Amino acid sequence: MSKKERGETIWTSLDRKATAIAEFTMRQYRTRLSTWVVLGVGFLAISVVLLFYIDAMNTEIEAIDNDGDSVDWDGDGYVNGQEFKYGTDPLDIDSHPGLLDPSIEPEPASMYINEDDYDWDYSDASLISTGYDDDGDCRESQLLPSAQDGNSDGTPCNIILIYNAATDTYLIYADPNVDEDPDEDRYGKEAQHRAFILGVGKLGFVFLLSIFIPLFLATGLIRDEMTSGTMQYMTAKPIARGEIFLYRMLGYLAIVWPYLLVVCSILAIVSGFMGPGDQFFRFADLGVWFSILIAALLATLVYGMLFASLGVLWKYGIILALPIAAWELGMALLSMSVPDSSFLRMSIVGWSMSIIDSAAYLVWPDMDMFTAAGAWAGGSGEASIFFGTGNALPGYRALEWAQSDIGLGMGPYATTIVSMVVLLCQAAFFWFIGQLIFKSKEIV
């Protein structure tokens, strides 16, 4: 027999073995009520979060007068903004535009709410100078040119964004009365939308689904067959135990991966249509959803290998898996606050979330500036030096919590590749350990 013919025979035999064991595993999963309960509970949990997101997108956020020019301090019927515009004294009831010209009627207070929204070009993350005085209360004021250039950049009535490499943040320096009354609804919807995608991707898919589905479906992947006695039929065939371990995992993945694809696709489609903006569908966000899917697929592979190995090690392997799940929860929360922590390199979830953070950086290159913009109204952190006090814009807190920088100190593409390679290596390592343990076990 030729080498070619012999090779074809070997590969055909491997295909038959893999197909038979994988199909047997899939049939087992499909006929077990516990499988559908676990998958159903996971889908229900994600659906509840999706419903909250839909409700948030359909709820109008109340507009707030951030700069106070819709108020009539002196009670003369003319709001402060109108008095500023005509140069009358907003603190003197006997000084108002109507005295200058009787034809000037009092303007409604609503004209001075959201009248000076953000004018930053978020599409260019390298932009350092932007902002425009929409309502003219800086450009048309009686302030001296030097006073109109409070940030000392040589241009009156604008905003400077300066990147601080030490803290990896943007510092915001605004001239007087520029972008001082943003649209809460516009900013809040966009912030909530991004926070939803990142939050459900990191905690919903990479943690919740990627850990608890393998915990209940993969821990007994080998152990259940050893306990029930059906493993004897598999080992009686000329199949190495390492192959049995691998082919059983293929059957598990054939159930779990399509499930993740369907759930992720549903959320991507719904959020794409429901998301804020003038576009019909937010196609750019699909890049983030794709990274979430890839991270979840790899995470379920690695956790599946790990938990299946623990199941082979001890018949109560799920007890061994619970502390690991608790550790991964801690790492998930740590990755959202300290993404460059060295502890994350000793986890599965940390590498998985790096993939999502990298994609978010590519799809939303303005993330740092956009987040900083939401903080200025709240006077939190360094932004309070330049902008007064008050409450942060709606959605800012959720976005600040959900988003994080790339933690590996590399570019987004390099981070994605390294993270994927590490996760595949982790899966191979746990398979190697699991099949070694499996080989040492006596099948009775």
C-alpha positions, -999 to 999 in steps of 0.1 A, spaced: 0 0 0 14 34 -9 21 61 16 -7 82 1 -32 54 4 -21 47 39 -24 84 49 -59 86 35 -69 55 54 -56 69 86 -73 102 82 -106 85 72 -104 65 103 -98 96 125 -128 113 108 -150 84 115 -139 82 152 -144 119 157 -177 120 139 -191 90 158 -181 103 193 -191 139 186 -225 129 172 -230 106 202 -222 135 226 -245 159 207 -273 134 209 -268 131 246 -269 168 251 -300 173 230 -320 146 249 -311 159 284 -335 183 300 -306 198 320 -290 211 288 -320 231 277 -325 244 313 -290 257 314 -291 272 279 -326 286 286 -316 302 319 -286 318 302 -308 332 274 -334 345 299 -307 363 319 -293 380 288 -329 388 276 -337 406 308 -307 429 303 -317 434 267 -352 445 279 -337 471 302 -316 484 273 -346 487 250 -365 506 277 -336 529 282 -334 537 245 -371 544 244 -370 567 275 -363 603 269 -337 617 293 -348 650 309 -330 680 296 -311 700 323 -300 736 322 -263 730 330 -252 767 328 -283 783 345 -291 808 318 -328 796 316 -334 811 350 -348 845 357 -328 857 387 -343 892 390 -379 881 381 -383 907 354 -397 881 329 -365 879 309 -343 848 315 -306 853 322 -295 841 288 -316 867 270 -303 894 293 -267 883 287 -273 885 250 -286 921 251 -261 932 278 -287 940 305 -282 932 342 -297 898 351 -297 909 388 -316 942 384 -354 941 378 -352 975 363 -327 964 336 -340 942 309 -341 941 271 -377 953 270 -365 987 283 -339 989 255 -365 981 228 -402 976 237 -406 952 207 -383 927 223 -405 900 239 -394 877 266 -380 844 252 -391 811 266 -368 794 290 -367 763 268 -346 782 243 -317 783 268 -317 746 276 -293 724 255 -285 754 234 -247 749 236 -242 712 230 -209 694 225 -192 702 191 -163 677 194 -153 657 164 -152 623 181 -142 606 149 -107 618 153 -91 605 185 -60 626 179 -79 659 179 -66 683 206 -85 715 199 -123 717 192 -155 730 206 -177 758 194 -197 785 211 -231 777 196 -252 803 215 -226 831 212 -224 839 249 -186 838 247 -180 852 212 -206 880 215 -200 888 251 -183 919 265 -153 899 277 -119 911 266 -102 888 240 -77 877 266 -106 867 289 -123 848 260 -91 827 257 -91 812 291 -72 781 280 -44 803 265 -42 784 232 -44 815 210 -80 809 199 -109 825 217 -140 806 226 -129 770 221 -119 739 240 -85 721 242 -82 684 249 -48 675 261 -37 638 266 -20 631 299 3 601 293 9 597 331 -27 590 339 -38 579 304 -66 604 304 -77 635 285 -76 669 304 -103 693 292 -96 731 291 -126 752 281 -129 788 274 -157 806 292 -193 795 282 -182 770 255 -201 737 253 -215 745 287 -250 732 282 -249 697 265 -278 677 254 -283 651 281 -305 628 259 -280 627 231 -250 620 253 -269 597 276 -283 575 249 -249 570 233 -232 564 266 -258 539 277 -256 521 243 -219 517 246 -221 507 282 -247 481 274 -226 465 246 -194 464 267 -212 453 299 -232 425 284 -202 414 264 -178 412 293 -201 401 322 -229 386 302 -210 365 276 -174 362 287 -183 356 324 -219 345 329 -224 323 298 -188 313 292 -183 300 328 -216 286 339 -225 268 307 -192 248 308 -196 244 345 -229 225 341 -223 209 307 -186 202 305 -177 191 340 -194 157 335 -183 153 299 -160 124 307 -170 117 343 -206 109 336 -197 83 310 -172 67 335 -199 66 362 -226 52 340 -204 26 324 -208 37 288 -172 47 286 -163 10 284 -178 9 249 -157 38 238 -124 26 252 -131 -9 238 -125 6 204 -90 13 191 -92 49 202 -67 67 224 -82 82 255 -68 116 245 -88 114 213 -119 104 232 -115 135 254 -110 157 224 -139 143 204 -162 146 233 -152 182 236 -161 187 199 -196 174 206 -199 199 235 -187 228 213 -211 218 185 -239 226 210 -225 256 228 -209 276 199 -241 278 177 -260 288 208 -236 317 215 -237 327 178 -275 329 179 -277 348 212 -250 372 202 -266 378 168 -299 386 184 -284 412 206 -263 427 178 -293 431 156 -316 446 183 -290 470 195 -280 479 159 -316 490 152 -324 505 186 -291 523 191 -290 561 190 -281 581 160 -294 591 126 -282 560 108 -307 532 100 -284 506 115 -252 509 135 -230 487 113 -198 498 130 -209 482 163 -208 448 146 -170 449 151 -174 450 189 -201 423 188 -178 401 167 -151 404 192 -175 395 220 -185 364 201 -148 354 195 -140 360 231 -170 339 243 -162 311 219 -126 308 231 -136 312 268 -162 284 265 -135 262 249 -109 269 277 -134 266 305 -148 234 289 -113 218 288 -106 229 324 -139 218 339 -139 185 320 -104 178 334 -116 185 369 -145 161 364 -121 134 354 -99 142 384 -128 138 409 -163 127 405 -174 159 424 -154 180 400 -180 208 401 -169 215 437 -134 221 425 -147 243 397 -167 266 420 -136 283 435 -122 288 400 -155 305 390 -152 328 420 -116 336 411 -127 344 375 -155 367 388 -129 386 408 -107 389 377 -136 400 356 -143 429 380 -106 437 382 -102 438 344 -129 465 343 -111 487 368 -74 478 366 -69 463 331 -31 463 333 -30 443 365 -6 414 364 -32 392 381 -53 392 350 -26 373 332 -33 344 355 -69 341 344 -90 331 314 -115 360 317 -87 386 316 -74 375 283 -109 372 269 -119 407 279 -87 421 263 -101 410 230 -133 431 236 -114 461 248 -92 460 217 -122 460 194 -139 488 213 -107 509 209 -108 503 171 -146 509 167 -148 538 191 -114 556 190 -130 585 208 -138 565 240 -115 584 263 -126 618 251 -163 608 251 -161 595 287 -142 626 298 -170 647 283 -196 631 305 -176 639 336 -173 676 332 -208 684 343 -202 664 375 -170 681 385 -154 647 392 -117 641 391 -94 664 371 -123 678 350 -136 697 381 -106 720 379 -119 733 345 -156 730 347 -176 737 379 -197 713 399 -230 695 395 -241 660 385 -223 640 358 -242 636 325 -266 606 323 -249 574 313 -214 586 322 -211 564 353 -222 532 335 -198 539 306 -169 547 329 -175 514 347 -179 492 315 -151 506 294 -114 501 301 -81 506 283 -61 479 266 -42 464 294 -12 447 276 5 479 266 3 469 229 -18 481 201 -53 467 196 -44 443 168 -14 429 186 -34 426 219 -61 406 200 -37 382 184 -17 376 216 -49 371 237 -63 346 212 -30 327 211 -28 326 249 -64 313 251 -57 286 226 -26 276 244 -45 274 277 -71 251 260 -43 229 247 -27 228 282 -59 218 300 -66 192 273 -31 177 278 -36 176 316 -71 162 313 -61 134 290 -32 125 312 -55 122 342 -80 102 320 -53 78 310 -44 71 347 -81 63 356 -93 27 356 -126 22 337 -149 -1 356 
